[in-house]
């Protein structure tokens, strides 16, 4: 897996905005009216990135800690979000004792790990019995953003991106993610699809590509200069066709699954 070293600002301006589309839904599944609490619950946000989910959870009354494998993400979120502790760590080996968090979140993290089942089991390990683990992934299948990237890469060399071993992979669907949670020993697992509109200026989205973020960014960075120029021209032409009021408005979907630790 490629380390996103020193890419925090580019990620925040581009793909970070896309990933923020599930934050409200994730926080909703953590609310349990049957077990009201009189004290702030401890929440660990794994793969915290620039801290958008951690900030929102803190505003909802959680005592939040975030962890990310990339130091520039940790530095940026630490500077911008007072009162939330951020540290360096990565799945499937988190630097925490068993069962010390009342809730654990992983927003678009399991898509990118080499060992998904072991990683979900690690999320369950650090969650206290009765606590909730909530996870999101990108589902398989086409989407407006996927179609855009397909057009952009048609003039480039072979797509780049991390491919996990087939023995470690899982079905990128509601059923597939629910099975991962069940295998990890989580109970009452449920999975559903979340939809939202991702709105962004084309030039901000392209920042993430140039920085090498995600598979599209890795593909771009692997190309010779002439292919990069062609990719940018296709992107400019397609986004000019798609944009309204200077913005792209792309319908996006994710699978959200949650379960209770035992």
BATOR-673372 format. One record per residue (C-alpha): residue number from 0; residue in one letter; x, y, z. Coordinates in Angstrom, 1 decimal, padded with zeros to 4 digits. Layout:
# residues N
+-----+---------+--------+--------+--------+
| num | residuo |      X |      Y |      Z |
+-----+---------+--------+--------+--------+
| NUM |       A |      X |      Y |      Z |
...
+-----+---------+--------+--------+--------+
END
This chain:
# residues 262
+-----+---------+--------+--------+--------+
| num | residuo |      X |      Y |      Z |
+-----+---------+--------+--------+--------+
|   0 |       X |  000.0 |  000.0 |  000.0 |
|   1 |       X |  001.3 |  003.5 | -000.9 |
|   2 |       X |  001.9 |  005.8 |  002.1 |
|   3 |       X |  000.2 |  009.1 |  001.6 |
|   4 |       X |  003.1 |  011.0 |  003.0 |
|   5 |       X |  002.6 |  014.8 |  003.3 |
|   6 |       X | -000.7 |  014.7 |  001.4 |
|   7 |       X | -003.0 |  015.8 |  004.1 |
|   8 |       X | -003.9 |  019.2 |  002.6 |
|   9 |       X | -004.5 |  017.7 | -000.9 |
|  10 |       X | -006.6 |  014.9 |  000.5 |
|  11 |       X | -008.7 |  017.3 |  002.6 |
|  12 |       X | -009.4 |  019.5 | -000.5 |
|  13 |       X | -010.4 |  016.5 | -002.7 |
|  14 |       X | -011.2 |  013.0 | -001.6 |
|  15 |       X | -011.7 |  013.9 |  002.1 |
|  16 |       X | -014.8 |  015.9 |  001.1 |
|  17 |       X | -016.2 |  012.8 | -000.6 |
|  18 |       X | -015.5 |  010.6 |  002.4 |
|  19 |       X | -017.2 |  013.1 |  004.7 |
|  20 |       X | -020.6 |  012.2 |  003.1 |
|  21 |       X | -021.2 |  009.3 |  005.5 |
|  22 |       X | -020.3 |  011.0 |  008.7 |
|  23 |       X | -023.9 |  011.8 |  009.8 |
|  24 |       X | -025.0 |  008.3 |  009.1 |
|  25 |       X | -022.2 |  006.7 |  011.0 |
|  26 |       X | -022.9 |  008.8 |  014.1 |
|  27 |       X | -026.6 |  007.9 |  013.9 |
|  28 |       X | -025.8 |  004.2 |  014.2 |
|  29 |       X | -023.7 |  004.9 |  017.3 |
|  30 |       X | -026.7 |  006.5 |  019.1 |
|  31 |       X | -028.4 |  003.9 |  021.3 |
|  32 |       X | -031.5 |  005.4 |  023.0 |
|  33 |       X | -032.0 |  002.1 |  024.9 |
|  34 |       X | -028.7 |  002.6 |  026.8 |
|  35 |       X | -028.5 |  006.4 |  027.6 |
|  36 |       X | -025.2 |  007.4 |  029.1 |
|  37 |       X | -024.6 |  010.1 |  031.7 |
|  38 |       X | -020.9 |  010.4 |  030.8 |
|  39 |       X | -019.0 |  011.0 |  027.6 |
|  40 |       X | -018.5 |  007.7 |  025.8 |
|  41 |       X | -015.0 |  007.0 |  024.4 |
|  42 |       X | -014.8 |  006.7 |  020.7 |
|  43 |       X | -011.8 |  005.6 |  018.6 |
|  44 |       X | -011.8 |  006.7 |  014.9 |
|  45 |       X | -009.5 |  004.5 |  013.0 |
|  46 |       X | -008.0 |  006.0 |  009.8 |
|  47 |       X | -009.0 |  009.4 |  011.1 |
|  48 |       X | -007.5 |  011.3 |  008.2 |
|  49 |       X | -007.9 |  015.0 |  008.6 |
|  50 |       X | -010.2 |  014.5 |  011.5 |
|  51 |       X | -013.6 |  015.3 |  010.0 |
|  52 |       X | -015.4 |  012.4 |  011.7 |
|  53 |       X | -013.6 |  012.9 |  014.9 |
|  54 |       X | -014.6 |  016.5 |  015.0 |
|  55 |       X | -018.2 |  015.7 |  014.4 |
|  56 |       X | -018.2 |  012.9 |  017.0 |
|  57 |       X | -016.7 |  015.3 |  019.6 |
|  58 |       X | -019.4 |  017.8 |  018.9 |
|  59 |       X | -022.0 |  015.0 |  019.6 |
|  60 |       X | -020.5 |  014.5 |  023.1 |
|  61 |       X | -018.1 |  011.7 |  022.5 |
|  62 |       X | -014.6 |  011.6 |  024.1 |
|  63 |       X | -012.8 |  011.0 |  020.9 |
|  64 |       X | -009.4 |  009.7 |  020.0 |
|  65 |       X | -008.2 |  009.3 |  016.4 |
|  66 |       X | -005.5 |  007.2 |  014.8 |
|  67 |       X | -004.0 |  007.2 |  011.3 |
|  68 |       X | -001.0 |  005.6 |  009.6 |
|  69 |       X |  000.1 |  008.8 |  007.9 |
|  70 |       X |  001.9 |  011.4 |  010.1 |
|  71 |       X |  000.9 |  014.4 |  008.0 |
|  72 |       X | -002.8 |  013.5 |  008.6 |
|  73 |       X | -002.1 |  013.3 |  012.4 |
|  74 |       X | -000.3 |  016.6 |  012.4 |
|  75 |       X | -003.0 |  018.4 |  010.5 |
|  76 |       X | -005.9 |  017.1 |  012.6 |
|  77 |       X | -003.9 |  017.8 |  015.9 |
|  78 |       X | -003.4 |  021.4 |  014.9 |
|  79 |       X | -007.0 |  022.0 |  013.8 |
|  80 |       X | -009.1 |  020.0 |  016.3 |
|  81 |       X | -008.3 |  020.9 |  020.0 |
|  82 |       X | -009.5 |  018.5 |  022.6 |
|  83 |       X | -009.2 |  015.4 |  020.5 |
|  84 |       X | -006.1 |  013.3 |  020.7 |
|  85 |       X | -004.6 |  011.9 |  017.5 |
|  86 |       X | -001.9 |  009.3 |  017.2 |
|  87 |       X | -000.1 |  007.2 |  014.6 |
|  88 |       X | -001.2 |  003.6 |  014.1 |
|  89 |       X | -002.6 |  001.2 |  011.5 |
|  90 |       X | -004.7 | -001.9 |  011.1 |
|  91 |       X | -004.5 | -004.7 |  011.8 |
|  92 |       X | -002.4 | -003.9 |  014.9 |
|  93 |       X | -003.7 | -000.9 |  016.8 |
|  94 |       X | -001.7 |  000.4 |  019.8 |
|  95 |       X | -004.5 |  000.0 |  022.4 |
|  96 |       X | -005.5 | -002.4 |  025.1 |
|  97 |       X | -008.5 | -004.7 |  024.7 |
|  98 |       X | -012.0 | -003.3 |  025.1 |
|  99 |       X | -011.2 |  000.3 |  026.1 |
| 100 |       X | -013.5 |  002.2 |  023.7 |
| 101 |       X | -017.3 |  002.3 |  023.8 |
| 102 |       X | -017.5 |  002.9 |  020.0 |
| 103 |       X | -015.1 |  002.3 |  017.1 |
| 104 |       X | -015.4 |  003.8 |  013.6 |
| 105 |       X | -013.5 |  003.1 |  010.4 |
| 106 |       X | -014.7 |  005.3 |  007.6 |
| 107 |       X | -013.5 |  004.0 |  004.2 |
| 108 |       X | -010.5 |  002.2 |  005.7 |
| 109 |       X | -011.3 | -001.5 |  005.2 |
| 110 |       X | -011.3 | -000.9 |  001.4 |
| 111 |       X | -007.6 | -000.2 |  001.6 |
| 112 |       X | -006.1 | -002.8 |  004.0 |
| 113 |       X | -004.3 | -005.9 |  002.9 |
| 114 |       X | -006.1 | -008.1 |  005.5 |
| 115 |       X | -009.7 | -007.0 |  005.9 |
| 116 |       X | -010.9 | -009.8 |  008.1 |
| 117 |       X | -008.0 | -009.4 |  010.6 |
| 118 |       X | -008.6 | -005.6 |  010.5 |
| 119 |       X | -012.3 | -005.9 |  011.4 |
| 120 |       X | -011.3 | -008.3 |  014.2 |
| 121 |       X | -008.9 | -005.7 |  015.5 |
| 122 |       X | -011.7 | -003.1 |  015.5 |
| 123 |       X | -013.8 | -005.5 |  017.6 |
| 124 |       X | -010.9 | -006.2 |  019.9 |
| 125 |       X | -010.5 | -002.6 |  021.1 |
| 126 |       X | -014.3 | -002.1 |  021.5 |
| 127 |       X | -015.8 | -002.8 |  024.9 |
| 128 |       X | -018.5 | -005.5 |  025.3 |
| 129 |       X | -021.8 | -004.0 |  024.2 |
| 130 |       X | -020.1 | -001.2 |  022.3 |
| 131 |       X | -020.6 | -000.5 |  018.6 |
| 132 |       X | -018.2 | -000.9 |  015.7 |
| 133 |       X | -019.3 |  001.1 |  012.6 |
| 134 |       X | -017.6 |  000.7 |  009.2 |
| 135 |       X | -018.0 |  002.0 |  005.7 |
| 136 |       X | -016.7 |  000.8 |  002.3 |
| 137 |       X | -017.1 |  001.7 | -001.3 |
| 138 |       X | -019.3 | -000.9 | -003.0 |
| 139 |       X | -018.5 | -002.7 | -006.2 |
| 140 |       X | -020.1 | -001.5 | -009.4 |
| 141 |       X | -020.2 |  001.7 | -011.4 |
| 142 |       X | -020.9 |  005.2 | -010.1 |
| 143 |       X | -020.7 |  008.7 | -011.7 |
| 144 |       X | -017.2 |  009.2 | -010.2 |
| 145 |       X | -016.1 |  005.7 | -011.4 |
| 146 |       X | -017.3 |  006.6 | -014.9 |
| 147 |       X | -015.4 |  009.8 | -014.8 |
| 148 |       X | -012.2 |  008.1 | -013.8 |
| 149 |       X | -012.8 |  005.4 | -016.5 |
| 150 |       X | -012.9 |  008.1 | -019.1 |
| 151 |       X | -009.8 |  009.8 | -017.8 |
| 152 |       X | -007.7 |  006.6 | -017.7 |
| 153 |       X | -008.8 |  005.4 | -021.1 |
| 154 |       X | -005.8 |  007.3 | -022.6 |
| 155 |       X | -003.3 |  006.1 | -020.0 |
| 156 |       X | -001.4 |  003.0 | -019.3 |
| 157 |       X | -002.7 |  000.1 | -017.2 |
| 158 |       X | -004.5 |  001.3 | -014.0 |
| 159 |       X | -002.5 |  001.2 | -010.8 |
| 160 |       X | -003.6 |  000.5 | -007.3 |
| 161 |       X | -003.2 | -002.0 | -004.5 |
| 162 |       X | -004.7 | -005.4 | -005.2 |
| 163 |       X | -005.1 | -007.6 | -002.1 |
| 164 |       X | -004.6 | -011.3 | -002.3 |
| 165 |       X | -007.8 | -013.1 | -003.4 |
| 166 |       X | -007.8 | -015.2 | -000.3 |
| 167 |       X | -008.0 | -012.0 |  001.8 |
| 168 |       X | -010.6 | -010.2 | -000.3 |
| 169 |       X | -014.3 | -009.9 |  000.4 |
| 170 |       X | -017.4 | -009.1 | -001.5 |
| 171 |       X | -017.8 | -005.3 | -001.7 |
| 172 |       X | -021.6 | -005.3 | -000.8 |
| 173 |       X | -023.9 | -005.1 |  002.1 |
| 174 |       X | -023.9 | -008.9 |  002.5 |
| 175 |       X | -020.1 | -009.1 |  002.1 |
| 176 |       X | -019.4 | -006.4 |  004.7 |
| 177 |       X | -021.9 | -007.9 |  007.1 |
| 178 |       X | -020.2 | -011.3 |  006.9 |
| 179 |       X | -016.9 | -009.6 |  007.8 |
| 180 |       X | -018.4 | -008.3 |  011.0 |
| 181 |       X | -020.0 | -011.6 |  011.8 |
| 182 |       X | -016.6 | -013.4 |  011.3 |
| 183 |       X | -015.0 | -010.9 |  013.7 |
| 184 |       X | -017.4 | -011.9 |  016.4 |
| 185 |       X | -019.6 | -008.8 |  016.3 |
| 186 |       X | -023.3 | -009.4 |  017.1 |
| 187 |       X | -026.5 | -007.9 |  015.7 |
| 188 |       X | -024.6 | -006.9 |  012.5 |
| 189 |       X | -026.6 | -004.9 |  010.0 |
| 190 |       X | -025.6 | -003.3 |  006.7 |
| 191 |       X | -027.3 | -000.8 |  004.5 |
| 192 |       X | -026.5 |  001.6 |  001.6 |
| 193 |       X | -026.0 |  005.3 |  002.2 |
| 194 |       X | -026.4 |  007.8 | -000.7 |
| 195 |       X | -025.5 |  011.5 | -001.0 |
| 196 |       X | -024.4 |  014.0 | -003.5 |
| 197 |       X | -020.7 |  014.9 | -003.6 |
| 198 |       X | -020.3 |  018.5 | -004.7 |
| 199 |       X | -016.8 |  019.9 | -005.5 |
| 200 |       X | -015.0 |  022.2 | -007.8 |
| 201 |       X | -013.2 |  020.2 | -010.6 |
| 202 |       X | -009.9 |  021.9 | -009.8 |
| 203 |       X | -010.1 |  020.7 | -006.1 |
| 204 |       X | -010.8 |  017.2 | -007.2 |
| 205 |       X | -007.9 |  017.2 | -009.6 |
| 206 |       X | -005.6 |  018.2 | -006.7 |
| 207 |       X | -006.0 |  014.8 | -005.2 |
| 208 |       X | -005.2 |  013.1 | -008.5 |
| 209 |       X | -002.0 |  015.1 | -009.0 |
| 210 |       X | -001.0 |  014.3 | -005.4 |
| 211 |       X | -001.3 |  010.6 | -006.2 |
| 212 |       X | -004.2 |  009.9 | -003.9 |
| 213 |       X | -006.4 |  006.8 | -004.4 |
| 214 |       X | -006.1 |  004.4 | -007.4 |
| 215 |       X | -006.7 |  007.2 | -009.9 |
| 216 |       X | -003.9 |  009.3 | -008.4 |
| 217 |       X | -001.5 |  006.3 | -008.4 |
| 218 |       X | -002.3 |  005.7 | -012.1 |
| 219 |       X | -001.7 |  009.3 | -012.9 |
| 220 |       X |  001.6 |  009.4 | -011.1 |
| 221 |       X |  002.8 |  006.3 | -012.9 |
| 222 |       X |  002.3 |  007.7 | -016.4 |
| 223 |       X |  004.9 |  009.5 | -018.5 |
| 224 |       X |  004.4 |  013.3 | -019.0 |
| 225 |       X |  002.5 |  013.0 | -022.3 |
| 226 |       X |  000.0 |  010.6 | -020.8 |
| 227 |       X | -000.5 |  012.8 | -017.8 |
| 228 |       X | -001.2 |  015.7 | -020.0 |
| 229 |       X | -003.8 |  013.7 | -021.9 |
| 230 |       X | -005.5 |  012.6 | -018.7 |
| 231 |       X | -005.8 |  016.2 | -017.6 |
| 232 |       X | -007.3 |  017.2 | -020.9 |
| 233 |       X | -009.9 |  014.5 | -020.7 |
| 234 |       X | -010.7 |  015.4 | -017.1 |
| 235 |       X | -011.1 |  019.1 | -018.1 |
| 236 |       X | -013.4 |  018.2 | -021.1 |
| 237 |       X | -015.6 |  015.8 | -019.1 |
| 238 |       X | -015.9 |  018.0 | -016.0 |
| 239 |       X | -016.8 |  021.0 | -018.2 |
| 240 |       X | -019.7 |  018.8 | -019.6 |
| 241 |       X | -020.8 |  017.7 | -016.1 |
| 242 |       X | -020.4 |  020.8 | -014.0 |
| 243 |       X | -023.1 |  023.2 | -012.9 |
| 244 |       X | -022.5 |  026.5 | -011.3 |
| 245 |       X | -018.8 |  025.7 | -011.4 |
| 246 |       X | -019.3 |  022.5 | -009.3 |
| 247 |       X | -019.5 |  018.8 | -010.0 |
| 248 |       X | -022.5 |  017.2 | -008.3 |
| 249 |       X | -021.9 |  013.5 | -008.3 |
| 250 |       X | -024.3 |  011.0 | -006.8 |
| 251 |       X | -022.3 |  008.7 | -004.4 |
| 252 |       X | -023.1 |  005.6 | -002.5 |
| 253 |       X | -021.4 |  003.6 |  000.3 |
| 254 |       X | -022.1 |  000.5 |  002.4 |
| 255 |       X | -022.4 |  001.1 |  006.1 |
| 256 |       X | -022.3 | -001.8 |  008.5 |
| 257 |       X | -022.3 | -001.9 |  012.3 |
| 258 |       X | -022.3 | -004.6 |  015.1 |
| 259 |       X | -022.0 | -004.9 |  018.8 |
| 260 |       X | -018.8 | -006.1 |  020.5 |
| 261 |       X | -019.1 | -009.1 |  022.8 |
+-----+---------+--------+--------+--------+
END
